[in-house]
């Protein structure tokens, strides 16, 4: 099947899109990929929606700014698909399904609540193609964490690559998550801690830039190890997996008194240290860490990771994958798996009681 995956992550910087030909269990062909950024006004509305969502108790509710944000999410995703198809000379009738993750605004699995804004039914009508959406709810309803989801697909995406095992695939979006693929195929996954979200929030607040390009500010700063230690005292890091995080689970206020460069260096070190702490929960030391997501574009962060892990760290691009498109590709495959009733989550990835399918199908 020809599937498009759409991903707007916890950094809410834009929409990643990718085309994959797949049967849900193997990749037949990787197609083109793209990225469509949110503008500053979009990001401001999404940030307000994120704050407003903290008080939600009904995952279907869309009060005030959350409804406005949902309309933005839908509009941007529709435009992303239309631009992608036009730019790559692809007929929409040739697309079998679209995997639409939506924008997470609240994730509290301990309360049985996960909220992704984005109207899959409306997107299916506007694009005239089947859309699978709401990927996380079934897992959470069954007692799982509902996250991370991409780990189910990481073995599929890496199957044809000559990579050593055990292998760790680390996605550094707004929140970090790791997939451990054992020598015998054992799968363990969990959120490691914050990744780019805290850094992005700080630099956007002070400069209006969406992220620290090439880690330049962090490279010029000094790490405050005392603050890193205080941030690492959060009980989340002692909890054993499966576990997952809300984007706002951590407060970077401890770095507010630091100059921008020092704050970004300290927050990058916090991200790296949280991954190193997470590595202690893995069954075996990975032979290789493959990094995807926005963090793969930050050489300062990558250097800190290598040092604190004491391990080989390579970007997804360097091993034959796409650091930018990996999550979108995963949701393309997840959409096909949902159509076929195949598992999206497992006890080792989300703590689900059994392998579980999920997602909701919207027809045009």
Secondary structure, 3 states (H helix, E strand, C coil): CEEEEEEECCCCCEEEEEEEEECCCCEEEEEEEEEEECCHHHHHHHHHHHHHHCCCCCCCCCCCHHHHHHHHHHHHHHHHHHHHHHHCCCCHHHCCEEEEEEEEEEEEHHHCEEEEECCHHHHHHHHCCCEEECCCHHHHHCCCCCCCCCHHHHHHHHCCCCCCCCEEEEEECCEEEEEEECCCCCEEEEEEEECCHHHHHHHHHHHCCCCCHHHHHHHHCCCCHHHHHHHCCCHHHHCCCCCCCCCCCCCHHHHCCCCHHHHHHHHHHHHHHHHHHHHCCCCCCCCEEEEECHHHHCHHHHHHHHHHHCCCEEECHHHCCCCCCHHHHHHHHHHHHHHCCCCCECHHHHCCCCCECCCEEECC
